[in-house]
Amino acid sequence: MSRYTGPSRKKSRRVGFSLLENGKDIARRPYKPGMHGAKRQGKLSEYGEQLKEKQKVKFMYGLNERQFHKTFVESSKMQGINGENFLKLLESRLDNLVYRMGFANTRRGARQLVNHGHITVDGKKVDIPSYRVKIGSTIALKENSKDLKCVKEALENVTTRVEYIDFDKNTNSAKFVRYPERNELSADIDESLIVEFYNR
C-alpha cells in the first residue's frame, strides 16, 4: 500500500487528532469528513479503536503500511516496553529529526528536504527519509543549501525544540543526543493499542 499524499486535514479529521501536532488542521472542522461528518457518532469496537490508533501514528509519521509494520517488528525485538521502543524508532528517523530541528514546518516538508539531498548526517549526504539516525550523530544542511528560503522561513517559526536534540543556532546543525522519554512525546497517542493490534 502506497503512502498517502493527499490533504493532511482530511486524515486528521478522520482520526480526530492533529497530525501536524499544532491543531490547525482540525481547528475549523473538528469532526469527521464527509456530508454527515458532524452527525456521525457511535462507539468503535475494540478492533476499531486499535486500527484508528495505528492509522493515527502511521499518518502522523508519514509511513506506508510496510514501513510501519517493519518498524514495529524491529521494536518488538528490543529490550524494554514494545510500544515505547516503537515510538523511539519512529522519532529517530531522519525526516522526523529534520522536522524536530525546525528545518521544515511539517514532516512531509522535511521528507522532501531529505529526498532532494539537502541534508547531511555526520558530514555525508543522506537522501533516504527513513534513515535511522544513531545517537551522537550530527544533522545539518549541505553547505550550498543553507540559504534555502523555505528553511529560513521554517526556522523563523520555531518557538521551542525537543530536548533530545542539541541544536546549534550558529551552524544550523543539531546532534541527536538520546532517544526521547515517553513523557516528551504526544500524550494523545496510546501505543498499547498498536501493540494489541499487531498481537491479536
N, C-alpha and C positions, 0 to 999 in steps of 0.2 A: 504494500500500500504506500502510495507516494505521500510526501509531506504536504500539508495544507498550506496554500499560499494566498488564500482569499482574505477578506477583511477580518482583522482580529476581533473587532467589536461583536461580530456575529457569534463567534465561538465563546467569547466572554459572556455574552448574554445566555448562550445555551447552557453553560456550566455554572452560571451565577457567580462568577469570580473574575476579578480584573486580571487578565493575563499579562497586561502591561505593568501591573503592580502599582499603578498610580490612581486607579479609579475612574480615569477619564473615559475609558472605553465603555463603561456601563452607567455613567452618570446621568445621561439623558433618558435612557430607557432601561431601567433596572429590572427588566422582566424578559422572558424568553422571546426569541424572534418569531415572526410569523403573524398572520392576521389575528389570531386568537391568543397570542402570547401572553398578554396581560391577564387573561382569564384562566389560563391553564394552571391548574393546581393539582393536587394529588400527591400521595406519598409514594416514593420509589420503593421498589423491592430491595432486599439486601444486595442482590446482584446488581441492580440498577445503581445503587449508591457506590458500590465498588467500581463499576465501569465509569461512572461520572468522575470519580476521583482520579482514576487512571487517565482519562481523557483530559482532565484539567491540567495535570502535570505535563502530559505529553505535548499539549498545545502551548503551554507556558514556555517550555524549553525549546519548542520547535523541532521535535524529533519525529521521524516516521515510526511506524509500528515495529519494524525490525530492529532499529537502533535502540528503541525504548526497551524492548524485551531483552536484547543482548546486554544492555547496561544492568538490567535487573538481575540477570543470571550471574553476571560478574560480581555484583554486590552481595549476592547470596553466598558466595564462596569466601567472603571476607570475614574476619573476626569482628564481633560486636553485633549491634542491632541492625538487622537487614534493612529495614525501611530508612533508617538514618544514613546508613552506608550508601544506599541508593541515591539519596539526595546529595550527598557529598560528592559522589562521582559525577552527577549532573552539574554541580556547581564548578567542578574542576575542568569542564570543557572549555576550550579556548574561546569560542564565541561568547559563552556566558561571562567569562572573566573580562573580555574586552568590553562587554556591556557594563559590568560592575565597575570597571575603571572609569567609565563615563565617555568613552570614545564614540558611543552611539546612544541614541535615545531609546532604542528597542533592541531586543536580541536579534531580530530579523536584520536590522541595520548593521549590527556587529558581525553577523554571519557574512554579510555582503563585503564588509571591510576585509575579513579574513580571506574570503574567496578570491577577491581581487588582488591579493598579495601585498596588502599594505601593512601587515603585522609580522613582527619578528618575535621569536622566543629564544632567549639567550644568544641574540645576535644573528640567528638564522631565520630566513623567511619561512613561514609556515602558512599554507593556504588551505588547510583542512580544518573546518569549523569544529569537528568532533574530536580534534586532537586533545589528548589528556595531558594537561599541564602538571608537571611534577612540582612538589613542594620545593621552594627555593629558586624556582625559575623566574626569570625576568621577562616581562612582556613589554614591547614598545612598538612605536610606529617606525616604519622604514624611514631612512633619512630624507628621501625625496617625497615622502608622504606627510611630512609634519605640517605642511601648510594647507592641508585639505580643509576646505570651507565647512563641510559637514561635521568634521571632527571638532573644529574650533567652536562651532555653534553648540554642539552637544556638550562640550566641556564647560561652556558658559552657563549651562542649565543645571550643572551638578551642584547640589547643596550638601549632601553627605555621601560617604563611601563606606563600604563594609570594612570591618576591622581585620579580615583575614587576607587583605591585600595591602601592601605598603606602597602608596602612591607618591612619586616624586614629581612635584609640580615643575621643577626646574628642567627636567629632562622628558617630562610627559611619559614616564615609564613606571612600571609597578612590579613589585616582587610578590609572588604567591607564597605567603609565609606559612600558611597552615590550612587545613580543612576547616570549614565553618562548624561552629557548635549548633546544635539543633535550635536553640533559642534565638539564633541570628537569622534563621530562615522563616518564611511565612508561617504564621500560626494557623492560617486558614487551610493549610494542606494537612490531610490526615493520611500519612504514608502507610499506616497499618492497613487501611482499606485496599491499597495497591498490593500489599503483601498477601492479603486474603484473596484478592482477585486471582493472582497467579498460583496460589497454593490450593485453590478449591478443587 
